[in-house]
Structure formats: C-alpha cells, structure tokens
Amino acid sequence: MRHRATHPRRRQAKAFTLIELLIVLGILPVITVGAYRLSIDMRQARARVAARLDANDDAILAVTRWRSDVLASRRASVSSDGATMTIERVAEDGSTTEVNYSMTPGSIGQGGELRRVVVAGDGTHARAGDVADSPTEHDVAILARSISAVRFFRDGRSFGMELVFVFEDGYNHWERKRGGYATPALR
C-alpha cells in the first residue's frame, strides 16, 4: 500500500496582486473624469432646454395676452411698418383703456422685448388691476424677451401678430416664430 504523503496544501490567497491594484488605480481616474464631464454636460443641456422652454412660454403668453386685448377691443390700429399696434379696450363697465404693443430693440446678439403699455382712456385716473394707480404712470409689462422681430398686420376685419424669438447659448442659434389671429368683437 502506498502511502501518500500529506502535504499541507497551500491556500490560494483571495487578495489582489500589486499589478492588479495598479491597473485599477490607472483606470479609475479615467472613468471618474468621464462621469464628471458627463454630469456637467447634462447640467448645461438641462439649462439650455429650460431657457428655450422659457422663451417659448413667454412668446405663447404674449400672443395669448395680445389676442385677449384684440377680442375686447373697440378699435385697433397697426402702424404702417407693422412694428406697433394700438388697441382701444372696452371694459364691462363701458370705460376704455388704450393698450400699445411695441418692441424695444435689444443689444447686439440679443433680442429686444415685446412691451405692452396700458394708459387710462380719459387720462385723469387709472383703474386698479388694469393700469397703474397714478394718472402719470403707465402699466408697462414686458411680455417676452429675446424677440428679434414683431409684426402686426390687418387681414380684413381680423388682426394678426407674428413674433420671432431667438435663442443663443454659445452652441446653438435658432429662431422660432409664434403668431396668432384675432377678430375684435362687434360693440
């Protein structure tokens, strides 16, 4: 019978070797820098999208406000170049208010602002809620920023408005149009 010598088996170590650790330490910074750069790019992209959505929302709200003014108007007129529009609004109590829409130019590379200025029709007092409290003040609302062009026009009995707003973020430059039509109610 042959007796087999029993040698204590060497236990396999369950640790990493120095070479394996050095390789991991070389790869880990590359992955970390890539993940950090990706998170920065995602934050910047989110900010760009938010700015675009804000500009789009402003334009939609401006057109909606303009449309409600035209629908409540007694008279409206558009300047010959289409850059401004004056609307005479009639309240339920029969009083009138003049509403002026115009664009103020912006600096180079940025668009201007679409403004809505409301003045009391009689010039002596202003009604709370629609115009400022003092007869010398005007209710000035900036409806939209980053506007590169605004055009008002008349089409038969209806009126139209077209806004072109711009967005520039260093990477992209785009323009988008928003517009609407409205017909004044017969009074």
C-alpha positions as CSV (number, residue, x, y, z in Angstrom):
1,M,0.0,0.0,0.0
2,R,1.3,3.1,-1.0
3,H,1.1,5.9,1.4
4,R,0.5,9.2,0.0
5,A,2.4,11.9,1.7
6,T,0.1,14.5,3.1
7,H,1.4,17.9,2.5
8,P,-0.4,20.8,3.7
9,R,-2.0,22.4,0.6
10,R,-1.1,25.9,0.0
11,R,-4.1,28.0,0.4
12,Q,-4.8,30.3,-2.6
13,A,-4.8,33.8,-1.5
14,K,-8.0,35.7,-2.1
15,A,-6.5,39.1,-2.4
16,F,-5.4,41.2,-5.4
17,T,-1.9,41.4,-6.6
18,L,0.0,44.6,-6.7
19,I,-0.2,44.6,-10.5
20,E,-4.0,44.3,-10.5
21,L,-4.3,47.1,-8.0
22,L,-2.1,49.4,-10.1
23,I,-4.2,48.7,-13.2
24,V,-7.4,49.5,-11.4
25,L,-5.8,52.7,-10.0
26,G,-4.9,53.7,-13.5
27,I,-8.4,53.0,-15.0
28,L,-10.4,54.5,-12.1
29,P,-9.5,58.2,-12.8
30,V,-10.4,57.8,-16.4
31,I,-13.8,56.6,-15.5
32,T,-14.3,59.2,-12.8
33,V,-13.3,62.1,-15.1
34,G,-15.6,60.8,-17.8
35,A,-18.6,60.6,-15.4
36,Y,-17.8,64.1,-14.0
37,R,-17.7,65.5,-17.6
38,L,-21.0,63.8,-18.4
39,S,-22.7,65.3,-15.4
40,I,-21.5,68.8,-16.3
41,D,-22.7,68.4,-19.9
42,M,-26.1,67.1,-18.7
43,R,-26.5,70.1,-16.4
44,Q,-25.6,72.5,-19.2
45,A,-28.0,70.8,-21.6
46,R,-30.8,71.0,-19.0
47,A,-30.1,74.7,-18.6
48,R,-30.3,75.3,-22.4
49,V,-33.5,73.4,-22.6
50,A,-35.0,75.3,-19.7
51,A,-34.0,78.6,-21.4
52,R,-35.6,77.5,-24.7
53,L,-38.8,76.5,-22.9
54,D,-39.0,79.8,-21.0
55,A,-38.6,81.8,-24.3
56,N,-41.3,79.6,-25.9
57,D,-43.6,80.1,-23.0
58,D,-43.1,83.8,-23.0
59,A,-44.0,84.0,-26.6
60,I,-47.1,81.9,-26.2
61,L,-48.3,84.1,-23.2
62,A,-47.6,87.3,-25.2
63,V,-49.7,86.1,-28.1
64,T,-52.4,85.0,-25.7
65,R,-52.5,88.3,-23.9
66,W,-52.5,90.2,-27.3
67,R,-55.3,88.1,-28.5
68,S,-57.4,88.8,-25.4
69,D,-56.8,92.6,-25.9
70,V,-57.9,92.4,-29.5
71,L,-61.0,90.4,-28.7
72,A,-62.0,93.0,-26.1
73,S,-61.2,96.0,-28.4
74,R,-63.5,98.6,-29.8
75,R,-60.9,99.9,-32.2
76,A,-57.4,98.8,-33.2
77,S,-54.8,100.2,-35.5
78,V,-51.5,99.0,-36.8
79,S,-48.6,101.3,-37.7
80,S,-47.7,101.4,-41.4
81,D,-44.5,99.4,-40.8
82,G,-46.3,96.8,-38.6
83,A,-44.0,97.5,-35.7
84,T,-46.6,98.8,-33.2
85,M,-50.2,98.3,-32.6
86,T,-52.7,100.4,-30.6
87,I,-55.8,98.8,-29.2
88,E,-58.7,100.6,-27.5
89,R,-60.1,98.1,-25.0
90,V,-63.6,98.4,-23.6
91,A,-64.2,97.1,-20.0
92,E,-67.6,95.7,-19.0
93,D,-68.5,99.0,-17.3
94,G,-68.0,100.8,-20.6
95,S,-64.8,102.6,-19.7
96,T,-61.9,102.5,-22.3
97,T,-58.3,101.8,-21.9
98,E,-55.6,102.3,-24.6
99,V,-53.1,99.4,-24.9
100,N,-50.0,99.8,-27.0
101,Y,-47.8,97.0,-28.2
102,S,-44.3,97.6,-29.4
103,M,-40.8,96.1,-29.5
104,T,-37.8,97.7,-27.8
105,P,-34.5,96.9,-29.5
106,G,-32.0,94.8,-27.7
107,S,-28.3,94.8,-27.7
108,I,-26.2,93.2,-30.4
109,G,-26.5,89.5,-30.3
110,Q,-29.6,89.6,-28.1
111,G,-33.2,90.2,-29.0
112,G,-35.4,93.0,-27.8
113,E,-38.5,93.0,-25.6
114,L,-42.2,93.0,-26.5
115,R,-43.8,95.6,-24.3
116,R,-47.5,96.1,-23.5
117,V,-48.2,99.6,-22.2
118,V,-51.7,100.4,-20.8
119,V,-52.9,104.0,-20.2
120,A,-56.2,105.2,-18.9
121,G,-58.6,106.3,-21.7
122,D,-59.6,109.5,-20.0
123,G,-56.2,110.5,-18.8
124,T,-57.4,111.5,-15.4
125,H,-57.3,108.3,-13.4
126,A,-56.3,104.7,-13.8
127,R,-58.4,101.7,-12.8
128,A,-56.8,99.3,-10.4
129,G,-56.0,96.0,-11.8
130,D,-55.6,97.1,-15.4
131,V,-53.4,100.2,-15.2
132,A,-51.2,101.9,-12.7
133,D,-52.7,103.9,-9.8
134,S,-51.3,107.3,-10.9
135,P,-52.5,109.2,-14.0
136,T,-48.9,110.0,-14.8
137,E,-47.8,106.3,-14.7
138,H,-48.4,103.6,-17.2
139,D,-48.8,99.9,-16.7
140,V,-45.8,98.6,-18.6
141,A,-45.5,94.9,-18.9
142,I,-42.6,93.1,-20.7
143,L,-44.4,90.2,-22.3
144,A,-41.5,88.5,-23.9
145,R,-37.7,88.9,-24.1
146,S,-35.3,87.7,-26.8
147,I,-37.5,89.0,-29.6
148,S,-35.8,89.6,-32.9
149,A,-38.9,90.8,-34.7
150,V,-42.5,91.5,-34.2
151,R,-45.0,92.3,-36.9
152,F,-48.6,93.3,-36.5
153,F,-51.0,93.2,-39.5
154,R,-54.6,93.6,-40.5
155,D,-56.4,91.0,-42.6
156,G,-59.8,92.2,-43.4
157,R,-61.6,92.6,-40.0
158,S,-59.1,90.4,-38.2
159,F,-55.7,91.3,-36.9
160,G,-52.6,89.2,-36.8
161,M,-49.4,89.2,-34.8
162,E,-46.1,87.4,-35.5
163,L,-43.2,87.1,-33.1
164,V,-39.8,85.8,-33.9
165,F,-37.8,85.0,-30.8
166,V,-34.2,83.9,-30.7
167,F,-32.1,81.7,-28.5
168,E,-28.4,81.6,-28.5
169,D,-26.3,79.7,-26.0
170,G,-22.8,79.6,-27.4
171,Y,-23.5,76.2,-29.1
172,N,-26.7,76.9,-30.9
173,H,-28.6,79.8,-32.5
174,W,-32.2,79.3,-33.5
175,E,-35.2,81.4,-34.2
176,R,-38.8,80.4,-33.8
177,K,-42.0,82.1,-34.9
178,R,-45.2,82.3,-32.9
179,G,-48.2,84.1,-34.1
180,G,-51.9,84.4,-33.8
181,Y,-55.1,85.9,-35.3
182,A,-57.9,87.6,-33.5
183,T,-61.1,89.4,-34.6
184,P,-62.4,92.2,-32.4
185,A,-65.9,91.7,-31.1
186,L,-68.6,93.9,-32.5
187,R,-69.7,96.5,-30.0
